[in-house]
């Protein structure tokens, strides 16, 4: 369901035409500042609107607003009712009824929520029944909760990217995985960090050993090309794939060792260096396989733990934020608003509300 945020306008106003989300920000209006920050944190700017009684305007967050004076007179009941009807008309223009977030005061909610109930809208009033001075702290808790969610998502995405980079478990892939890990090493557990340090060490060994192997190969090839009968030795060594294969019981070995002593020594040295490279590659493969398992397991465990901790902290923060004296016969639910029914008492004209489920 699409969400629409309706935000109270502020007495803090810029002198020059400014984008609305900046126009209404000011050092002495902490509540509106925090609302804007909360909406921005959730990337809801395109679906958020300021409500101004001046001309009954519904102003998009990124709309340019020209300076207009602060109203001196109090709002009348007719003005509040008229603006509520205009807001309802605006919401009814959406193809599907959106979920409505109300970041406003009672000047809006007392008249608008009855209309939303009548027309079947789902909505939530943020920081309802909280004094104006305490409203910013409610949003600080909401922003912290949102930041925790974003961190948890980023950690999860980072782990998935890292696991994918370990797919082929080769030295080249190890280089990619190391760069991704080094972008944010603090999010990983000690055993993952230790494995990456080991991987970095063996990646360096593999680089140095490969360099030595290539040098040994070049020296052997140069020596072979300089020998007049080099092709004869080349045919002999092509019959074997390993260094150990040279030493099998083959009467030709003595012959080649005598005729090509220098060249064969360089070939043996090259094969030894090649063995070191293969050994490092095997070790890299083993470490990357271990890391894949660690990251997949830790991702599941950490996700459950993070979700739990965020949920618990959220409940504590919300409980603390809403731990204020509530109106009589008003029912609260920290997980949302559960229906709002308005009754007008002709004797005292008091409005009793129930929060609707978000």
Buried (B, 14 or more C-beta within 10 A) or exposed (E): EEBBBBBBBBEBBBEEEBBBBEBBBBEEBBBBBBBBBBBBBBEBBEBBBBBBBEEBBBBBBEBEBEEEEEEEEEEEEEBBBBBBBEBBEBBEEEEEBBBBBBBBBBBBBBBBBBBBBEEEBBBBBBBBBBEEEBBBBBBBBBBBBBEBBEEBEEBBEBBEEBBEBBEEBBBEBBBBBBEBBEEEEEBBEEEBEEBBEBBBEBBEBBEEBBEBBBEBBEBBBEBBEEBEEBEEBBEBBEEBEEBEEBEEEBEEBEEBEEEBEEBBEBBBBBBEBBBBBEBBBEBBBBBBEBBBEBBBEBBEEBBEEBEEEBEEBBEEBBEEBBEEEEEEEEEEBEEEBEEBEBEEEEEEEEBBBBBBBB
